[in-house]
Each structure stands twice: as structure tokens, then as C-alpha cells.
Amino acid sequence: MLASRALSQIGKRAISTSICMREHAGVAKVEEFTIGGYFDRRDIPLPEKEYVKNLSAEQKTLKEKEKASWSALSIDEKVGLYHIKFNKTFAEMNRRSNEWKTIIGGACFFVGIAGLMILWQKTYVLGPVPHTLSDEWVAMQTKRMLDMRVNPIEGISSKWDYEKNEWKK
């Protein structure tokens, strides 16, 4: 009983699947999604798919010549057969690209733009440097902190010799 129920479910599913396949006036296009795409990689020398799917008339004649003796083929025909199966040769895959120049140029461009924005921000947005950051003001503030004996145990006042009126060595 269980077996007959399982077989009836499988039959129903097969019928419904075949009906879906017959949709659109009897034409259903099924793509092969189980096989991966074509990629030129040195670590995988034989990809799962050929580079050229739809052959032209010239490529079809080359494929027919391929079935005969390879000694009868010219070098150009052998290269053409190779490029039907593969996009690049190992030498083309190993060739260095100039992409690094683009990346370094783009990075330099953005660093330059960031530098200009910082310079613009310092001059126009923030305004002039405040007078409290001048050397004279910092010296006066330090002297005032020493006179007040600010943080005499660990701070700036602990490093000042009050008898000699100079920094401790």
C-alpha cells in the first residue's frame, strides 16, 4: 500500500513536470545550470565548458578537420581549434597586467583629494589658529601651572626644580 502511494505521487509529479515543459506552444528552453561557467584559471587547466558554445561555419569545418589526422592541420588551424575550447593560453594567463597602475593611480588621486580637503578645512572652515596655541601663550600657561604647583606628585610640577628654577634632569 505504501509503495503504491509513493509510486502514484512520483507519477503525478512526473506528469505535472512534463506539462510544465510543454508550455509556451511546445517550446521549453532548459538551461544547464548544473555545470559551472567557463573560467580561465591556471589551477584548473581543463574547464567544464568549452569557451565557444555556438560554432560558426568556419569553426564547424575546423571541427570536422579535427577528426582526421592532426599532421594535416596547419598551425593556424590548430590554434583556432585551441581557441574553440579555451579562451586564453597559459602564456596569456601568466602575462602581467597593468591593472596595478590603475589602482595605485586611483589611490594617489583620492589621497590627494583628501589632503586638499584637509588643507581647505584648516584654512577656510576652521579659520585662523587660535592665539592660545602660540609658543608664548603655552610658555606663560606652563609657568602659571608651575607657580600654582598643579599636580605636584606625578604631573608637570613634579618635574620642576623650584630651588634652581629649572627642569629636573
Contact map, one row per residue, 1 for C-alpha under 8 A:
1111100000000000000000000000000000000000000000000000000000000000000000000000000000000000000000000000000000000000000000000000000000000000000000000000000000000000000000000
1111110000000000000000000000000000000000000000000000000000000000000000000000000000000000000000000000000000000000000000000000000000000000000000000000000000000000000000000
1111111000000000000000000000000000000000000000000000000000000000000000000000000000000000000000000000000000000000000000000000000000000000000000000000000000000000000000000
1111111100000000000000000000000000000000000000000000000000000000000000000000000000000000000000000000000000000000000000000000000000000000000000000000000000000000000000000
1111111110000000000000000000000000000000000000000000000000000000000000000000000000000000000000000000000000000000000000000000000000000000000000000000000000000000000000000
0111111111000000000000000000000000000000000000000000000000000000000000000000000000000000000000000000000000000000000000000000000000000000000000000000000000000000000000000
0011111111100000000000000000000000000000000000000000000000000000000000000000000000000000000000000000000000000000000000000000000000000000000000000000000000000000000000000
0001111111110000000000000000000000000000000000000000000000000000000000000000000000000000000000000000000000000000000000000000000000000000000000000000000000000000000000000
0000111111111000000000000000000000000000000000000000000000000000000000000000000000000000000000000000000000000000000000000000000000000000000000000000000000000000000000000
0000011111111100000000000000000000000000000000000000000000000000000000000000000000000000000000000000000000000000000000000000000000000000000000000000000000000000000000000
0000001111111110000000000000000000000000000000000000000000000000000000000000000000000000000000000000000000000000000000000000000000000000000000000000000000000000000000000
0000000111111111000000000000000000000000000000000000000000000000000000000000000000000000000000000000000000000000000000000000000000000000000000000000000000000000000000000
0000000011111111100000000000000000000000000000000000000000000000000000000000000000000000000000000000000000000000000000000000000000000000000000000000000000000000000000000
0000000001111111110000000000000000000000000000000000000000000000000000000000000000000000000000000000000000000000000000000000000000000000000000000000000000000000000000000
0000000000111111111000000000000000000000000000000000000000000000000000000000000000000000000000000000000000000000000000000000000000000000000000000000000000000000000000000
0000000000011111111100000000000000000000000000000000000000000000000000000000000000000000000000000000000000000000000000000000000000000000000000000000000000000000000000000
0000000000001111111110000000000000000000000000000000000000000000000000000000000000000000000000000000000000000000000000000000000000000000000000000000000000000000000000000
0000000000000111111111000000000000000000000000000000000000000000000000000000000000000000000000000000000000000000000000000000000000000000000000000000000000000000000000000
0000000000000011111111100000000000000000000000000000000000000000000000000000000000000000000000000000000000000000000000000000000000000000000000000000000000000000000000000
0000000000000001111111100000000000000000000000000000000000000000000000000000000000000000000000000000000000000000000000000000000000000000000000000000000000000000000000000
0000000000000000111111100111000000000000000000000000000000000000000000000000000000000000000000000000000000000000000000000000000000000000000000000000000000000000000000000
0000000000000000011111111111000000000000000000000000000000000000000000000000000000000000000000000000000000000000000000000000000000000000000000000000000000000000000000000
0000000000000000001111111111000000000000000000000000000000000000000000000000000000000000000000000000000000000000000000000000000000000000000000000000000000000000000000000
0000000000000000000001111111000000000000000000000000000000000000000000000000000000000000000000000000000000000000000000000000000000000000000000000000000000000000000000000
0000000000000000000001111110000000000000000000000000000000000000000000000000000000000000000000000000000000000000000000000000000000000000000000000000000000000000000000000
0000000000000000000011111111000000000000000000000000000000000000000000000000000000000000000000000000000000000000000000000000000000000000000000000000000000000000000000000
0000000000000000000011111111100000000000000000000000000000000000000000000000000000000000000000000000000000000000000000000000000000000000000000000000000000000000000000000
0000000000000000000011110111110000000000000000000000000000000000000000000000000000000000000000000000000000000000000000000000000000000000000000000000000000000000000000000
0000000000000000000000000011111000000000000000000000000000000000000000000000000000000000000000000000000000000000000000000000000000000000000000000000000000000000000000000
0000000000000000000000000001111100000000000000000000000000000000000000000000000000000000000000000000000000000000000000000000000000000000000000000000000000000000000000000
0000000000000000000000000000111110000000000000000000000000000000000000000000000000000000000000000000000000000000000000000000000000000000000000000000000000000000000000000
0000000000000000000000000000011111100000000000000000000000000000000000000000000000000000000000000000000000000000000000000000000000000000000000000000000000000000000000000
0000000000000000000000000000001111110000000000000000000000000000000000000000000000000000000000000000000000000000000000000000000000000000000000000000000000000000000000000
0000000000000000000000000000000111110000000000000000000000000000000000000000000000000000000000000000000000000000000000000000000000000000000000000000000000000000000000000
0000000000000000000000000000000111111000000000011000000000000000000000000000000000000000000000000000000000000000000000000000000000000000000000000000000000000000000000000
0000000000000000000000000000000011111100000000011000000000000000000000000000000000000000000000000000000000000000000000000000000000000000000000000000000000000000000000000
0000000000000000000000000000000000111110000000011000000000000000000000000000000000000000000000000000000000000000000000000000000000000000000000000000000000000000000000000
0000000000000000000000000000000000011111000000111110000000000000000000000000000000000000000000000000000000000000000000000000000000000000000000000000000000000000000000000
0000000000000000000000000000000000001111100000100000000000000000000000000000000000000000000000000000000000000000000000000000000000000000000000000000000000000000000000000
0000000000000000000000000000000000000111110110100000000000000000000000000000000000000111000010000000000000000000000000000000000000000000000000000000000000000000000000000
0000000000000000000000000000000000000011111110000000000000000000000000000000000000000000000010000000000000000000000000000000000000000000000000000000000000000000000000000
0000000000000000000000000000000000000001111110000000000000000000000000000000000000000000010010000000000000000000000000000000000000000000000000000000000000000000000000000
0000000000000000000000000000000000000000111110000000000000000000000000000000000000000000000000000000000000000000000000000000000000000000000000000000000000000000000000000
0000000000000000000000000000000000000001111111100000000000000000000000000000000000000000000000000000000000000000000000000000000000000000000000000000000000000000000000000
0000000000000000000000000000000000000001111111100000000000000000000000000000000000000000000000000000000000000000000000000000000000000000000000000000000000000000000000000
0000000000000000000000000000000000000000000111110000000000000000000000000000000000000000000000000000000000000000000000000000000000000000000000000000000000000000000000000
0000000000000000000000000000000000000111000111111100000000000000000000000000000000000000000000000000000000000000000000000000000000000000000000000000000000000000000000000
0000000000000000000000000000000000111100000001111100000000000000000000000000000000000000000000000000000000000000000000000000000000000000000000000000000000000000000000000
0000000000000000000000000000000000111100000000111110000000000000000000000000000000000000000000000000000000000000000000000000000000000000000000000000000000000000000000000
0000000000000000000000000000000000000100000000111111100000000000000000000000000000011100000000000000000000000000000000000000000000000000000000000000000000000000000000000
0000000000000000000000000000000000000100000000001111100000000000000000000000000000111110000000000000000000000000000000000000000000000000000000000000000000000000000000000
0000000000000000000000000000000000000000000000000111111000000000000000000000000000011100000000000000000000000000000000000000000000000000000000000000000000000000000000000
0000000000000000000000000000000000000000000000000111111000000000000000000000000000000000000000000000000000000000000000000000000000000000000000000000000000000000000000000
0000000000000000000000000000000000000000000000000001111100000000000000000000000000000000000000000000000000000000000000000000000000000000000000000000000000000000000000000
0000000000000000000000000000000000000000000000000001111111110000000000000000000000000000000000000000000000000000000000000000000000000000000000000000000000000000000000000
0000000000000000000000000000000000000000000000000000011111110000000000000000000000000000000000000000000000000000000000000000000000000000000000000000000000000000000000000
0000000000000000000000000000000000000000000000000000001111111000000000000000000000000000000000000000000000000000000000000000000000000000000000000000000000000000000000000
0000000000000000000000000000000000000000000000000000001111111100000000000000000000000000000000000000000000000000000000000000000000000000000000000000000000000000000000000
0000000000000000000000000000000000000000000000000000001111111110000000000000000110010000000000000000000000000000000000000000000000000000000000000000000000000000000000000
0000000000000000000000000000000000000000000000000000001111111111000000000000000000000000000000000000000000000000000000000000000000000000000000000000000000000000000000000
0000000000000000000000000000000000000000000000000000000011111111100000000000000000000000000000000000000000000000000000000000000000000000000000000000000000000000000000000
0000000000000000000000000000000000000000000000000000000001111111110000000000100110000000000000000000000000000000000000000000000000000000000000000000000000000000000000000
0000000000000000000000000000000000000000000000000000000000111111111000000000000010000000000000000000000000000000000000000000000000000000000000000000000000000000000000000
0000000000000000000000000000000000000000000000000000000000011111111100000000000000000000000000000000000000000000000000000000000000000000000000000000000000000000000000000
0000000000000000000000000000000000000000000000000000000000001111111110001000000000000000000000000000000000000000000000000000000000000000000000000000000000000000000000000
0000000000000000000000000000000000000000000000000000000000000111111111001000000010000000000000000000000000000000000000000000000000000000000000000000000000000000000000000
0000000000000000000000000000000000000000000000000000000000000011111110000000000000000000000000000000000000000000000000000000000000000000000000000000000000000000000000000
0000000000000000000000000000000000000000000000000000000000000001111111010000000000000000000000000000000000000000000000000000000000000000000000000000000000000000000000000
0000000000000000000000000000000000000000000000000000000000000000111111111000000000000000000000000000000000000000000000000000000000000000000000000000000000000000000000000
0000000000000000000000000000000000000000000000000000000000000000010111111000000000000000000000000000000000000000000000000000000000000000000000000000000000000000000000000
0000000000000000000000000000000000000000000000000000000000000000000011111100000000000000000000000000000000000000000000000000000000000000000000000000000000000000000000000
0000000000000000000000000000000000000000000000000000000000000000000111111100000000000000000000000000000000000000000000000000000000000000000000000000000000000000000000000
0000000000000000000000000000000000000000000000000000000000000000110011111110110000000000000000000000000000000000000000000000000000000000000000000000000000000000000000000
0000000000000000000000000000000000000000000000000000000000000000000000111111110000000000000000000000000000000000000000000000000000000000000000000000000000000000000000000
0000000000000000000000000000000000000000000000000000000000000000000000001111111000000000000000000000000000000000000000000000000000000000000000000000000000000000000000000
0000000000000000000000000000000000000000000000000000000000000000000000000111111100000000000000000000000000000000000000000000000000000000000000000000000000000000000000000
0000000000000000000000000000000000000000000000000000000000000100000000001111111110000000000000000000000000000000000000000000000000000000000000000000000000000000000000000
0000000000000000000000000000000000000000000000000000000000000000000000001111111111000000000000000000000000000000000000000000000000000000000000000000000000000000000000000
0000000000000000000000000000000000000000000000000000000000000000000000000011111111100000000000000000000000000000000000000000000000000000000000000000000000000000000000000
0000000000000000000000000000000000000000000000000000000000100100000000000001111111110000000000000000000000000000000000000000000000000000000000000000000000000000000000000
0000000000000000000000000000000000000000000000000000000000100110010000000000111111111000000000000000000000000000000000000000000000000000000000000000000000000000000000000
0000000000000000000000000000000000000000000000000000000000000000000000000000011111111100000000000000000000000000000000000000000000000000000000000000000000000000000000000
0000000000000000000000000000000000000000000000000010000000000000000000000000001111111111000000000000000000000000000000000000000000000000000000000000000000000000000000000
0000000000000000000000000000000000000000000000000111000000100000000000000000000111111110000000000000000000000000000000000000000000000000000000000000000000000000000000000
0000000000000000000000000000000000000000000000000111000000000000000000000000000011111110000000000000000000000000000000000000000000000000000000000000000000000000000000000
0000000000000000000000000000000000000001000000000111000000000000000000000000000001111111100000000000000000000000000000000000000000000000000000000000000000000000000000000
0000000000000000000000000000000000000001000000000010000000000000000000000000000000111111100000000000000000000000000000000000000000000000000000000000000000000000000000000
0000000000000000000000000000000000000001000000000000000000000000000000000000000000100111111110000000000000000000000000000000000000000000000000000000000000000000000000000
0000000000000000000000000000000000000000000000000000000000000000000000000000000000000111111110000000000000000000000000000000000000000000000000000000000000000000000000000
0000000000000000000000000000000000000000010000000000000000000000000000000000000000000001111111000000000000000000000000000000000000000000000000000000000000000000000000000
0000000000000000000000000000000000000000000000000000000000000000000000000000000000000001111111100000000000000000000000000000000000000000000000000000000000000000000000000
0000000000000000000000000000000000000000000000000000000000000000000000000000000000000001111111100000000000000000000000000000000000000000000000000000000000000000000000000
0000000000000000000000000000000000000001110000000000000000000000000000000000000000000001111111100000000000000000000000000000000000000000000000000000000000000000000000000
0000000000000000000000000000000000000000000000000000000000000000000000000000000000000000011111110000000000000000000000000000000000000000000000000000000000000000000000000
0000000000000000000000000000000000000000000000000000000000000000000000000000000000000000001111111000000000000000000000000000000000000000000000000000000000000000000000000
0000000000000000000000000000000000000000000000000000000000000000000000000000000000000000000001111100000000000000000000000000000000000000000000000000000000000000000000000
0000000000000000000000000000000000000000000000000000000000000000000000000000000000000000000000111111000000000000000000000000000000000000000000000000000000000000000000000
0000000000000000000000000000000000000000000000000000000000000000000000000000000000000000000000011111110000000000000000000000000000000000000000000000000000000000000000000
0000000000000000000000000000000000000000000000000000000000000000000000000000000000000000000000001111111000000000000000000000000000000000000000000000000000000000000000000
0000000000000000000000000000000000000000000000000000000000000000000000000000000000000000000000001111111100000000000000000000000000000000000000000000000000000000000000000
0000000000000000000000000000000000000000000000000000000000000000000000000000000000000000000000000111111110000000000000000000000000000000000000000000000000000000000000000
0000000000000000000000000000000000000000000000000000000000000000000000000000000000000000000000000111111111000000000000000000000000000000000000000000000000000000000000000
0000000000000000000000000000000000000000000000000000000000000000000000000000000000000000000000000011111111100000000000000000000000000000000000000000000000000000000000000
0000000000000000000000000000000000000000000000000000000000000000000000000000000000000000000000000001111111110000000000000000000000000000000000000000000000000000000000000
0000000000000000000000000000000000000000000000000000000000000000000000000000000000000000000000000000111111111000000000000000000000000000000000000000000000000000000000000
0000000000000000000000000000000000000000000000000000000000000000000000000000000000000000000000000000011111111100000000000000000000000000000000000000000000000000000000000
0000000000000000000000000000000000000000000000000000000000000000000000000000000000000000000000000000001111111110000000000000000000000000000000000000000000000000000000000
0000000000000000000000000000000000000000000000000000000000000000000000000000000000000000000000000000000111111111000000000000000000000000000000000000000000000000000000000
0000000000000000000000000000000000000000000000000000000000000000000000000000000000000000000000000000000011111111100000000000000000000000000000000000000000000000000000000
0000000000000000000000000000000000000000000000000000000000000000000000000000000000000000000000000000000001111111110000000000000000000000000000000000000000000000000000000
0000000000000000000000000000000000000000000000000000000000000000000000000000000000000000000000000000000000111111111000000000000000000000000000000000000000000000000000000
0000000000000000000000000000000000000000000000000000000000000000000000000000000000000000000000000000000000011111111100000000000000000000000000000000000000000000000000000
0000000000000000000000000000000000000000000000000000000000000000000000000000000000000000000000000000000000001111111110000000000000000000000000000000000000000000000000000
0000000000000000000000000000000000000000000000000000000000000000000000000000000000000000000000000000000000000111111111000000000000000000000000000000000000000000000000000
0000000000000000000000000000000000000000000000000000000000000000000000000000000000000000000000000000000000000011111111100000000000000000000000000000000000000000000000000
0000000000000000000000000000000000000000000000000000000000000000000000000000000000000000000000000000000000000001111111110000000000000000000000000000000000000000000000000
0000000000000000000000000000000000000000000000000000000000000000000000000000000000000000000000000000000000000000111111111000000000000000000000000000000000000000000000000
0000000000000000000000000000000000000000000000000000000000000000000000000000000000000000000000000000000000000000011111111100000000000000000000000000000000000000000000000
0000000000000000000000000000000000000000000000000000000000000000000000000000000000000000000000000000000000000000001111111110000000000000000000000000000000000000000000000
0000000000000000000000000000000000000000000000000000000000000000000000000000000000000000000000000000000000000000000111111111100000000000000000000000000000000000000000000
0000000000000000000000000000000000000000000000000000000000000000000000000000000000000000000000000000000000000000000011111111110000000000000000000000000000000000000000000
0000000000000000000000000000000000000000000000000000000000000000000000000000000000000000000000000000000000000000000001111111111100000000000000000000000000000000000000000
0000000000000000000000000000000000000000000000000000000000000000000000000000000000000000000000000000000000000000000000111111111100000000000000000000000000000000000000000
0000000000000000000000000000000000000000000000000000000000000000000000000000000000000000000000000000000000000000000000011111111000000000000000000000000000000000000000000
0000000000000000000000000000000000000000000000000000000000000000000000000000000000000000000000000000000000000000000000011111111000000000000000000000000000000000000000000
0000000000000000000000000000000000000000000000000000000000000000000000000000000000000000000000000000000000000000000000001111111100000000000000000000000000000000000000000
0000000000000000000000000000000000000000000000000000000000000000000000000000000000000000000000000000000000000000000000000111111110000000000000000000000000000000000000000
0000000000000000000000000000000000000000000000000000000000000000000000000000000000000000000000000000000000000000000000000110011111000000000000000000000000000000000000000
0000000000000000000000000000000000000000000000000000000000000000000000000000000000000000000000000000000000000000000000000000001111101000000000000000000000000000000000000
0000000000000000000000000000000000000000000000000000000000000000000000000000000000000000000000000000000000000000000000000000000111111100000000000000000000000000000000000
0000000000000000000000000000000000000000000000000000000000000000000000000000000000000000000000000000000000000000000000000000000011111100100000000000000000000000000000000
0000000000000000000000000000000000000000000000000000000000000000000000000000000000000000000000000000000000000000000000000000000001111100110000000000000000000000000000000
0000000000000000000000000000000000000000000000000000000000000000000000000000000000000000000000000000000000000000000000000000000011111110110000000000000000000000000000000
0000000000000000000000000000000000000000000000000000000000000000000000000000000000000000000000000000000000000000000000000000000001111111110000000000000000000000000000000
0000000000000000000000000000000000000000000000000000000000000000000000000000000000000000000000000000000000000000000000000000000000001111111000000000000000000000000000000
0000000000000000000000000000000000000000000000000000000000000000000000000000000000000000000000000000000000000000000000000000000000000111111100000000000000000000000000000
0000000000000000000000000000000000000000000000000000000000000000000000000000000000000000000000000000000000000000000000000000000000111111111110000000000000000000000000000
0000000000000000000000000000000000000000000000000000000000000000000000000000000000000000000000000000000000000000000000000000000000011111111111000000000000000000000000000
0000000000000000000000000000000000000000000000000000000000000000000000000000000000000000000000000000000000000000000000000000000000000011111111100000000000000000000000000
0000000000000000000000000000000000000000000000000000000000000000000000000000000000000000000000000000000000000000000000000000000000000001111111110000000000000000000000000
0000000000000000000000000000000000000000000000000000000000000000000000000000000000000000000000000000000000000000000000000000000000000000111111111000000000000000000000000
0000000000000000000000000000000000000000000000000000000000000000000000000000000000000000000000000000000000000000000000000000000000000000011111111100000000000000000000000
0000000000000000000000000000000000000000000000000000000000000000000000000000000000000000000000000000000000000000000000000000000000000000001111111110000000000000000000000
0000000000000000000000000000000000000000000000000000000000000000000000000000000000000000000000000000000000000000000000000000000000000000000111111111000000000000000000000
0000000000000000000000000000000000000000000000000000000000000000000000000000000000000000000000000000000000000000000000000000000000000000000011111111110000011000000000000
0000000000000000000000000000000000000000000000000000000000000000000000000000000000000000000000000000000000000000000000000000000000000000000001111111110000011001000000000
0000000000000000000000000000000000000000000000000000000000000000000000000000000000000000000000000000000000000000000000000000000000000000000000111111110000000000000000000
0000000000000000000000000000000000000000000000000000000000000000000000000000000000000000000000000000000000000000000000000000000000000000000000011111110000000000000000000
0000000000000000000000000000000000000000000000000000000000000000000000000000000000000000000000000000000000000000000000000000000000000000000000001111111100001000000000000
0000000000000000000000000000000000000000000000000000000000000000000000000000000000000000000000000000000000000000000000000000000000000000000000001111111100111000000000000
0000000000000000000000000000000000000000000000000000000000000000000000000000000000000000000000000000000000000000000000000000000000000000000000000000111111111100000000000
0000000000000000000000000000000000000000000000000000000000000000000000000000000000000000000000000000000000000000000000000000000000000000000000000000111111111100000000000
0000000000000000000000000000000000000000000000000000000000000000000000000000000000000000000000000000000000000000000000000000000000000000000000000000001111101100000000000
0000000000000000000000000000000000000000000000000000000000000000000000000000000000000000000000000000000000000000000000000000000000000000000000000000001111111100000000000
0000000000000000000000000000000000000000000000000000000000000000000000000000000000000000000000000000000000000000000000000000000000000000000000000000011111111110000000000
0000000000000000000000000000000000000000000000000000000000000000000000000000000000000000000000000000000000000000000000000000000000000000000000001100011101111111000000000
0000000000000000000000000000000000000000000000000000000000000000000000000000000000000000000000000000000000000000000000000000000000000000000000001100111111111111000000000
0000000000000000000000000000000000000000000000000000000000000000000000000000000000000000000000000000000000000000000000000000000000000000000000000000001111111111100000000
0000000000000000000000000000000000000000000000000000000000000000000000000000000000000000000000000000000000000000000000000000000000000000000000000000000000111111100000110
0000000000000000000000000000000000000000000000000000000000000000000000000000000000000000000000000000000000000000000000000000000000000000000000000100000000011111110011110
0000000000000000000000000000000000000000000000000000000000000000000000000000000000000000000000000000000000000000000000000000000000000000000000000000000000000111111111110
0000000000000000000000000000000000000000000000000000000000000000000000000000000000000000000000000000000000000000000000000000000000000000000000000000000000000001111111000
0000000000000000000000000000000000000000000000000000000000000000000000000000000000000000000000000000000000000000000000000000000000000000000000000000000000000000111110000
0000000000000000000000000000000000000000000000000000000000000000000000000000000000000000000000000000000000000000000000000000000000000000000000000000000000000000111111000
0000000000000000000000000000000000000000000000000000000000000000000000000000000000000000000000000000000000000000000000000000000000000000000000000000000000000001111111100
0000000000000000000000000000000000000000000000000000000000000000000000000000000000000000000000000000000000000000000000000000000000000000000000000000000000000001110111110
0000000000000000000000000000000000000000000000000000000000000000000000000000000000000000000000000000000000000000000000000000000000000000000000000000000000000011100011111
0000000000000000000000000000000000000000000000000000000000000000000000000000000000000000000000000000000000000000000000000000000000000000000000000000000000000011100001111
0000000000000000000000000000000000000000000000000000000000000000000000000000000000000000000000000000000000000000000000000000000000000000000000000000000000000000000000111
